[in-house]
Amino acid sequence: MNPLMASVPIRVASPLLAALVLAGCGGSPPAAEPAPRPPVAVEAPEETVSPAGAPASGVGAPGEAPGAPAPMASGTPRSPSIPLDSPEDDGRAGEATTLDGIYTGAQARRGLGVYRQICSDCHDPADWQDEAFLARWNGESVYRFWYYIYEQMPEGEPPYTLSREQVTDVVTYILQLNALPEGPSELGPDEDSIDDHWLYWGPAP
């Protein structure tokens, strides 16, 4: 046989033989991996600013969906609606009382801040306008009322948790809630200043 002719089948059969070997091993030529995709740029969301006067996100307002927190109530000042003893009824005519204007509006506003931060967890402003509350404390010394808050509040906390200034400011906020007059000077947090006045909510209607 011509040596040149004998070499032809070998060259033709070689690719077929390689394919049969791969098939017998259960393998197949690896598929080409897809080309990596170019990264997609993700734009950050634009920051929105609420217009002036609009409620901030999560702050409740009338007409908002249920579950939004309601605005914090501060109470509406009003005079007592029940008859209460006056200083004259108790023989204290001419003595210093809460009817003389013993706090300032700025001090009562600080007291409102303390109420919102601490007292509102347990109290509503209407609690301090309740008839039973007013009757309980009318004619007592301001110091006794002040010291009760200082020792007993906030409920469940150790005595004297609040500072003397916080207690004094809250007391003046309660006075304002009951329409007691403001004065030119703040009520001091020291015992001499507090103990110098009797607590009267107002003359009988």
GROMACS elastic network, one bead per residue, 0.5 to 0.9 nm:
[ bonds ]
;  ai    aj funct       b0    kb
    1     4     6  0.84727   500
    1     5     6  0.72931   500
    1     6     6  0.69499   500
    2     5     6  0.53615   500
    2     6     6  0.64293   500
    3     6     6  0.51328   500
    3     7     6  0.65809   500
    4     7     6  0.55542   500
    4     8     6  0.71046   500
    5     8     6  0.55247   500
    5     9     6  0.79915   500
    6     9     6  0.66821   500
    6    10     6  0.76491   500
    7    10     6  0.54609   500
    7    11     6  0.66448   500
    8    11     6  0.53605   500
    8    12     6  0.64256   500
    8    13     6  0.86851   500
    9    12     6  0.51011   500
    9    13     6  0.58670   500
    9    14     6  0.84296   500
   10    13     6  0.52661   500
   10    14     6  0.61362   500
   11    14     6  0.55387   500
   11    15     6  0.79528   500
   12    15     6  0.67840   500
   12    16     6  0.75920   500
   13    16     6  0.52376   500
   13    17     6  0.60101   500
   13    18     6  0.86417   500
   14    17     6  0.51382   500
   14    18     6  0.62728   500
   14    19     6  0.87982   500
   15    18     6  0.51574   500
   15    19     6  0.63807   500
   15    20     6  0.88282   500
   16    19     6  0.51858   500
   16    20     6  0.63458   500
   16    21     6  0.87722   500
   17    20     6  0.51217   500
   17    21     6  0.62597   500
   17    22     6  0.87982   500
   18    21     6  0.52099   500
   18    22     6  0.64573   500
   18    23     6  0.88079   500
   19    22     6  0.52603   500
   19    23     6  0.62869   500
   19    24     6  0.86923   500
   19    28     6  0.87986   500
   20    23     6  0.50937   500
   20    24     6  0.61089   500
   20    25     6  0.87054   500
   21    24     6  0.51689   500
   21    25     6  0.64401   500
   21    26     6  0.89055   500
   21    27     6  0.88813   500
   22    25     6  0.52625   500
   22    26     6  0.64902   500
   22    27     6  0.53619   500
   22    28     6  0.62768   500
   22    29     6  0.80959   500
   23    26     6  0.51447   500
   23    27     6  0.58446   500
   23    28     6  0.68029   500
   24    27     6  0.75613   500
   25    28     6  0.86599   500
   27    30     6  0.86428   500
   28    31     6  0.85294   500
   30    33     6  0.86564   500
   32    35     6  0.88988   500
   33    36     6  0.86390   500
   34    37     6  0.85772   500
   36    39     6  0.89241   500
   37    40     6  0.85707   500
   43    46     6  0.86409   500
   44    47     6  0.88030   500
   45    48     6  0.89565   500
   49    52     6  0.88884   500
   50    53     6  0.80906   500
   50    54     6  0.60204   500
   50    55     6  0.76179   500
   50    56     6  0.69380   500
   50    57     6  0.85850   500
   51    54     6  0.55717   500
   51    55     6  0.87085   500
   52    55     6  0.85911   500
   53    56     6  0.89657   500
   55    58     6  0.81442   500
   55    59     6  0.59974   500
   55    60     6  0.74344   500
   55    61     6  0.71422   500
   56    59     6  0.55577   500
   56    60     6  0.85399   500
   57    60     6  0.84365   500
   58    68     6  0.62728   500
   58    69     6  0.73632   500
   59    68     6  0.62414   500
   59    69     6  0.59144   500
   59    70     6  0.73158   500
   59    71     6  0.76530   500
   60    63     6  0.85548   500
   60    64     6  0.63426   500
   60    65     6  0.82334   500
   60    66     6  0.88060   500
   60    67     6  0.81754   500
   60    71     6  0.63235   500
   61    64     6  0.56471   500
   61    65     6  0.88786   500
   61    68     6  0.76591   500
   61    69     6  0.79603   500
   61    70     6  0.64484   500
   61    71     6  0.69083   500
   62    65     6  0.88959   500
   62    70     6  0.81392   500
   63    66     6  0.86560   500
   64    67     6  0.85411   500
   64    68     6  0.68436   500
   65    68     6  0.63214   500
   66    69     6  0.84960   500
   67    70     6  0.86692   500
   69    72     6  0.86404   500
   70    73     6  0.85209   500
   72   116     6  0.72554   500
   72   120     6  0.86943   500
   73    76     6  0.89546   500
   73   116     6  0.84221   500
   73   124     6  0.80645   500
   73   125     6  0.77361   500
   74   112     6  0.69702   500
   74   115     6  0.85113   500
   74   116     6  0.79487   500
   74   124     6  0.84644   500
   74   125     6  0.65565   500
   74   177     6  0.88941   500
   75   124     6  0.80568   500
   75   125     6  0.51904   500
   75   126     6  0.68854   500
   75   177     6  0.67805   500
   76   125     6  0.81953   500
   76   126     6  0.86694   500
   76   177     6  0.64088   500
   76   178     6  0.85620   500
   76   179     6  0.89749   500
   77   129     6  0.87767   500
   77   175     6  0.89073   500
   77   176     6  0.62770   500
   77   178     6  0.53278   500
   77   179     6  0.51639   500
   77   180     6  0.86673   500
   78    81     6  0.84763   500
   78   129     6  0.80353   500
   78   176     6  0.84912   500
   78   177     6  0.63462   500
   78   178     6  0.50452   500
   78   179     6  0.51123   500
   78   180     6  0.86725   500
   79   129     6  0.85653   500
   79   177     6  0.82257   500
   79   178     6  0.51334   500
   79   179     6  0.52332   500
   79   180     6  0.75981   500
   79   201     6  0.76412   500
   79   202     6  0.70835   500
   79   205     6  0.88687   500
   80    83     6  0.77181   500
   80    84     6  0.81978   500
   80   129     6  0.72763   500
   80   130     6  0.86466   500
   80   131     6  0.76354   500
   80   134     6  0.77722   500
   80   178     6  0.66310   500
   80   179     6  0.83414   500
   80   201     6  0.69147   500
   80   202     6  0.69488   500
   80   203     6  0.85827   500
   80   204     6  0.80430   500
   80   205     6  0.78484   500
   81   131     6  0.77694   500
   81   204     6  0.82836   500
   81   205     6  0.69325   500
   82   131     6  0.69200   500
   82   134     6  0.89135   500
   82   135     6  0.86805   500
   82   204     6  0.68919   500
   82   205     6  0.69384   500
   83   135     6  0.89921   500
   83   202     6  0.89779   500
   83   203     6  0.75209   500
   83   205     6  0.59896   500
   84   134     6  0.83601   500
   84   135     6  0.69573   500
   84   138     6  0.72225   500
   84   139     6  0.89649   500
   84   200     6  0.83146   500
   84   201     6  0.77647   500
   84   202     6  0.72971   500
   84   203     6  0.65370   500
   84   204     6  0.51040   500
   84   205     6  0.82816   500
   85    88     6  0.79296   500
   85    89     6  0.56986   500
   85    90     6  0.70915   500
   85   135     6  0.89387   500
   85   138     6  0.73697   500
   85   139     6  0.73353   500
   85   200     6  0.79652   500
   85   202     6  0.83704   500
   85   203     6  0.70559   500
   85   204     6  0.67622   500
   86    89     6  0.50937   500
   86    90     6  0.66169   500
   86    91     6  0.88211   500
   86    92     6  0.84113   500
   86    93     6  0.86867   500
   86   138     6  0.86064   500
   86   139     6  0.77385   500
   86   200     6  0.68233   500
   86   201     6  0.85420   500
   86   202     6  0.70515   500
   86   203     6  0.55790   500
   86   204     6  0.71760   500
   87    90     6  0.51553   500
   87    91     6  0.61972   500
   87    93     6  0.54660   500
   87    94     6  0.81552   500
   87    95     6  0.78574   500
   87    97     6  0.78725   500
   87   139     6  0.74070   500
   87   198     6  0.83175   500
   87   200     6  0.73263   500
   87   203     6  0.86529   500
   88    91     6  0.50043   500
   88    92     6  0.54531   500
   88    94     6  0.84089   500
   89    92     6  0.75146   500
   89    93     6  0.82753   500
   90    93     6  0.79710   500
   90   139     6  0.76463   500
   92    95     6  0.55070   500
   92    96     6  0.84988   500
   92    97     6  0.89702   500
   92   198     6  0.88352   500
   93    96     6  0.86679   500
   94    97     6  0.87041   500
   95   196     6  0.89877   500
   95   197     6  0.76615   500
   95   198     6  0.78629   500
   96    99     6  0.80839   500
   96   100     6  0.68544   500
   96   196     6  0.67151   500
   96   198     6  0.63866   500
   97   100     6  0.57752   500
   97   101     6  0.81313   500
   97   102     6  0.79534   500
   97   141     6  0.86916   500
   97   142     6  0.84123   500
   97   196     6  0.80942   500
   97   199     6  0.58741   500
   97   200     6  0.65200   500
   98   101     6  0.59760   500
   98   102     6  0.60079   500
   98   103     6  0.87037   500
   98   142     6  0.80789   500
   98   175     6  0.78644   500
   98   180     6  0.69975   500
   98   181     6  0.78958   500
   98   197     6  0.64901   500
   98   198     6  0.62971   500
   98   199     6  0.54397   500
   98   200     6  0.58020   500
   98   201     6  0.72896   500
   98   202     6  0.85007   500
   99   102     6  0.78343   500
   99   180     6  0.61965   500
   99   181     6  0.64412   500
   99   182     6  0.89134   500
   99   198     6  0.88866   500
   99   199     6  0.81176   500
   99   200     6  0.65664   500
   99   201     6  0.72917   500
   99   202     6  0.66611   500
   99   203     6  0.89042   500
  100   180     6  0.84601   500
  100   181     6  0.69435   500
  100   182     6  0.80505   500
  100   183     6  0.73795   500
  101   104     6  0.78712   500
  101   180     6  0.70917   500
  101   184     6  0.76428   500
  101   185     6  0.83619   500
  102   172     6  0.83524   500
  102   181     6  0.78505   500
  102   182     6  0.64243   500
  102   183     6  0.54129   500
  102   184     6  0.77839   500
  102   185     6  0.66495   500
  102   186     6  0.64945   500
  102   187     6  0.57409   500
  102   197     6  0.84331   500
  103   106     6  0.85014   500
  103   107     6  0.66356   500
  103   108     6  0.73670   500
  103   169     6  0.88775   500
  103   172     6  0.62003   500
  103   175     6  0.85724   500
  103   176     6  0.88404   500
  103   181     6  0.81299   500
  103   182     6  0.54249   500
  103   183     6  0.53674   500
  103   184     6  0.71860   500
  103   185     6  0.58198   500
  103   187     6  0.50222   500
  103   188     6  0.87145   500
  104   107     6  0.52388   500
  104   108     6  0.64568   500
  104   109     6  0.87830   500
  104   172     6  0.79916   500
  104   181     6  0.88063   500
  104   182     6  0.51929   500
  104   183     6  0.54334   500
  104   184     6  0.61945   500
  104   185     6  0.59573   500
  104   186     6  0.52499   500
  104   187     6  0.77878   500
  105   108     6  0.50962   500
  105   109     6  0.62320   500
  105   110     6  0.87471   500
  105   172     6  0.85894   500
  105   173     6  0.86234   500
  105   176     6  0.80870   500
  105   182     6  0.63192   500
  105   183     6  0.81205   500
  105   186     6  0.86858   500
  106   109     6  0.50763   500
  106   110     6  0.64176   500
  106   111     6  0.87257   500
  106   186     6  0.84885   500
  107   110     6  0.51056   500
  107   111     6  0.63481   500
  107   112     6  0.87573   500
  107   168     6  0.86489   500
  107   169     6  0.57532   500
  107   170     6  0.86286   500
  107   172     6  0.67866   500
  107   173     6  0.76114   500
  107   186     6  0.65285   500
  107   187     6  0.81610   500
  108   112     6  0.62472   500
  108   113     6  0.87316   500
  108   169     6  0.59123   500
  108   170     6  0.70279   500
  108   171     6  0.80188   500
  108   172     6  0.50506   500
  108   174     6  0.79575   500
  108   175     6  0.81516   500
  108   176     6  0.67115   500
  109   113     6  0.64513   500
  109   114     6  0.88400   500
  109   169     6  0.79976   500
  109   170     6  0.89387   500
  109   172     6  0.86772   500
  109   173     6  0.68147   500
  110   113     6  0.50248   500
  110   114     6  0.64871   500
  110   115     6  0.87026   500
  110   166     6  0.82422   500
  110   169     6  0.60194   500
  110   170     6  0.76701   500
  110   172     6  0.89714   500
  110   173     6  0.78815   500
  111   114     6  0.50374   500
  111   115     6  0.61683   500
  111   116     6  0.86448   500
  111   166     6  0.69313   500
  111   167     6  0.80189   500
  111   168     6  0.77443   500
  111   171     6  0.72315   500
  111   172     6  0.66156   500
  111   173     6  0.50477   500
  111   174     6  0.82180   500
  112   116     6  0.61802   500
  112   117     6  0.85918   500
  112   169     6  0.79250   500
  112   170     6  0.67967   500
  112   173     6  0.59561   500
  112   174     6  0.87904   500
  113   116     6  0.51478   500
  113   117     6  0.61420   500
  113   118     6  0.85076   500
  113   169     6  0.89989   500
  113   170     6  0.85950   500
  114   117     6  0.51181   500
  114   118     6  0.58236   500
  114   119     6  0.68897   500
  114   120     6  0.87651   500
  114   166     6  0.66131   500
  114   167     6  0.86078   500
  114   169     6  0.76840   500
  114   170     6  0.66201   500
  115   118     6  0.54039   500
  115   120     6  0.55991   500
  115   121     6  0.87267   500
  115   123     6  0.84133   500
  115   125     6  0.88503   500
  115   170     6  0.67735   500
  115   173     6  0.84711   500
  116   119     6  0.62559   500
  116   120     6  0.52932   500
  116   121     6  0.81646   500
  117   120     6  0.68414   500
  117   121     6  0.81807   500
  118   121     6  0.62654   500
  118   122     6  0.84457   500
  118   154     6  0.75194   500
  119   122     6  0.59543   500
  119   123     6  0.57979   500
  119   124     6  0.82582   500
  119   153     6  0.84161   500
  119   154     6  0.68919   500
  120   124     6  0.62028   500
  120   125     6  0.82902   500
  121   124     6  0.85167   500
  122   154     6  0.84359   500
  122   155     6  0.80663   500
  123   126     6  0.81968   500
  123   127     6  0.64997   500
  123   128     6  0.85856   500
  124   127     6  0.54628   500
  124   128     6  0.77541   500
  125   128     6  0.57356   500
  125   129     6  0.70888   500
  125   174     6  0.81420   500
  125   177     6  0.75974   500
  126   130     6  0.62038   500
  126   177     6  0.87324   500
  127   130     6  0.53539   500
  127   133     6  0.74116   500
  128   131     6  0.85629   500
  128   133     6  0.63120   500
  128   134     6  0.73055   500
  128   174     6  0.65468   500
  128   177     6  0.76145   500
  128   178     6  0.80033   500
  129   132     6  0.86016   500
  129   133     6  0.69174   500
  129   134     6  0.66441   500
  129   174     6  0.84072   500
  129   177     6  0.72551   500
  129   178     6  0.64999   500
  130   133     6  0.52579   500
  130   134     6  0.62784   500
  130   135     6  0.86825   500
  131   134     6  0.51855   500
  131   135     6  0.60962   500
  131   136     6  0.84863   500
  132   135     6  0.51696   500
  132   136     6  0.60115   500
  132   137     6  0.88254   500
  133   136     6  0.51327   500
  133   137     6  0.65293   500
  133   138     6  0.85652   500
  134   137     6  0.55442   500
  134   138     6  0.58365   500
  134   200     6  0.88171   500
  134   201     6  0.71402   500
  135   138     6  0.53833   500
  135   139     6  0.86279   500
  136   139     6  0.85740   500
  136   140     6  0.84329   500
  137   140     6  0.54780   500
  137   141     6  0.83544   500
  137   142     6  0.89524   500
  137   145     6  0.71753   500
  137   199     6  0.71265   500
  137   200     6  0.79982   500
  137   201     6  0.87357   500
  138   141     6  0.86175   500
  138   198     6  0.85262   500
  138   199     6  0.57934   500
  138   200     6  0.50906   500
  138   201     6  0.63480   500
  138   202     6  0.88941   500
  139   142     6  0.89031   500
  139   198     6  0.62855   500
  139   199     6  0.53720   500
  139   200     6  0.55873   500
  139   201     6  0.85539   500
  140   143     6  0.83194   500
  140   144     6  0.68071   500
  140   145     6  0.72310   500
  140   198     6  0.60036   500
  140   199     6  0.54318   500
  140   200     6  0.77331   500
  141   144     6  0.53138   500
  141   145     6  0.66317   500
  141   146     6  0.86341   500
  141   194     6  0.84927   500
  141   195     6  0.66615   500
  141   196     6  0.81314   500
  141   197     6  0.62146   500
  141   199     6  0.54224   500
  141   200     6  0.88739   500
  142   145     6  0.52001   500
  142   146     6  0.59750   500
  142   147     6  0.84750   500
  142   171     6  0.87571   500
  142   194     6  0.60610   500
  142   195     6  0.60904   500
  142   196     6  0.77368   500
  142   197     6  0.57191   500
  142   198     6  0.54063   500
  142   199     6  0.51608   500
  142   200     6  0.89381   500
  143   147     6  0.58657   500
  143   148     6  0.84498   500
  143   191     6  0.72092   500
  143   192     6  0.89437   500
  143   193     6  0.87277   500
  143   194     6  0.51612   500
  143   196     6  0.79606   500
  143   197     6  0.77330   500
  143   198     6  0.82730   500
  143   199     6  0.88130   500
  144   147     6  0.51389   500
  144   148     6  0.61810   500
  144   149     6  0.88692   500
  144   194     6  0.89584   500
  144   195     6  0.79948   500
  145   148     6  0.52547   500
  145   149     6  0.67090   500
  145   150     6  0.88214   500
  145   171     6  0.82321   500
  145   199     6  0.81818   500
  146   149     6  0.54439   500
  146   150     6  0.62700   500
  146   151     6  0.87929   500
  146   167     6  0.67541   500
  146   168     6  0.69414   500
  146   171     6  0.66654   500
  146   194     6  0.76881   500
  147   151     6  0.59747   500
  147   152     6  0.82630   500
  147   167     6  0.84338   500
  148   151     6  0.53325   500
  148   152     6  0.57692   500
  148   153     6  0.77588   500
  149   152     6  0.53104   500
  149   153     6  0.51694   500
  149   154     6  0.78501   500
  149   160     6  0.86880   500
  149   162     6  0.86758   500
  149   167     6  0.66897   500
  149   170     6  0.89841   500
  149   171     6  0.85258   500
  150   153     6  0.61122   500
  150   154     6  0.85608   500
  150   159     6  0.69337   500
  150   160     6  0.53916   500
  150   161     6  0.75243   500
  150   162     6  0.64552   500
  150   163     6  0.78134   500
  150   164     6  0.72526   500
  150   166     6  0.89589   500
  150   167     6  0.60984   500
  150   168     6  0.89606   500
  151   154     6  0.86764   500
  151   158     6  0.80494   500
  151   160     6  0.52770   500
  151   161     6  0.79620   500
  151   162     6  0.86448   500
  152   155     6  0.63083   500
  152   156     6  0.82629   500
  152   157     6  0.79178   500
  152   158     6  0.78827   500
  152   159     6  0.58763   500
  152   160     6  0.76917   500
  152   161     6  0.89104   500
  153   156     6  0.75720   500
  153   157     6  0.68185   500
  153   158     6  0.81253   500
  153   159     6  0.70587   500
  153   160     6  0.77367   500
  153   161     6  0.74136   500
  153   162     6  0.74964   500
  154   157     6  0.55772   500
  154   158     6  0.81090   500
  154   159     6  0.83457   500
  154   161     6  0.73860   500
  154   162     6  0.77404   500
  155   158     6  0.83859   500
  157   160     6  0.85910   500
  157   161     6  0.67662   500
  158   161     6  0.59391   500
  159   162     6  0.81587   500
  160   163     6  0.68804   500
  160   164     6  0.82705   500
  162   165     6  0.80899   500
  162   166     6  0.60571   500
  162   167     6  0.64274   500
  163   166     6  0.51599   500
  163   167     6  0.63655   500
  163   168     6  0.86574   500
  164   167     6  0.52121   500
  164   168     6  0.61485   500
  164   169     6  0.86080   500
  164   189     6  0.56378   500
  164   190     6  0.77671   500
  165   168     6  0.51052   500
  165   169     6  0.61107   500
  165   170     6  0.85936   500
  165   188     6  0.80630   500
  165   189     6  0.55542   500
  165   190     6  0.88748   500
  166   169     6  0.51785   500
  166   170     6  0.61786   500
  166   171     6  0.86259   500
  166   189     6  0.87073   500
  167   170     6  0.51550   500
  167   171     6  0.61914   500
  167   172     6  0.87741   500
  167   189     6  0.79955   500
  168   171     6  0.51199   500
  168   172     6  0.64283   500
  168   173     6  0.87832   500
  168   187     6  0.70990   500
  168   188     6  0.72711   500
  168   189     6  0.56940   500
  168   194     6  0.83686   500
  169   172     6  0.51870   500
  169   173     6  0.63175   500
  169   174     6  0.88066   500
  169   187     6  0.81800   500
  169   189     6  0.85677   500
  170   174     6  0.63127   500
  170   175     6  0.86582   500
  171   174     6  0.51432   500
  171   175     6  0.63106   500
  171   176     6  0.87340   500
  172   176     6  0.61774   500
  172   177     6  0.85883   500
  172   186     6  0.88963   500
  172   187     6  0.77270   500
  173   176     6  0.50413   500
  173   177     6  0.61972   500
  173   178     6  0.88427   500
  174   178     6  0.65717   500
  174   179     6  0.89467   500
  175   178     6  0.53652   500
  175   179     6  0.66714   500
  175   180     6  0.55328   500
  175   181     6  0.81968   500
  175   182     6  0.89318   500
  175   201     6  0.76435   500
  176   179     6  0.50041   500
  176   180     6  0.54503   500
  176   181     6  0.72601   500
  176   182     6  0.76479   500
  177   180     6  0.75853   500
  178   201     6  0.67090   500
  178   202     6  0.83954   500
  179   182     6  0.87998   500
  179   201     6  0.81501   500
  179   202     6  0.84173   500
  180   200     6  0.88042   500
  180   201     6  0.67066   500
  180   202     6  0.71108   500
  182   185     6  0.85422   500
  183   186     6  0.75290   500
  185   188     6  0.87899   500
  187   190     6  0.88670   500
  187   193     6  0.67148   500
  187   194     6  0.69862   500
  188   191     6  0.81077   500
  188   192     6  0.83434   500
  188   193     6  0.53642   500
  188   194     6  0.65844   500
  189   192     6  0.85329   500
  189   193     6  0.68384   500
  189   194     6  0.66796   500
  190   193     6  0.55894   500
  190   194     6  0.63989   500
  190   195     6  0.86484   500
  191   194     6  0.51222   500
  191   195     6  0.57787   500
  191   196     6  0.83873   500
  192   195     6  0.53428   500
  192   196     6  0.62547   500
  193   196     6  0.55135   500
  193   197     6  0.79473   500
  194   197     6  0.65217   500
  195   198     6  0.78555   500
  200   203     6  0.80177   500
  202   205     6  0.84415   500
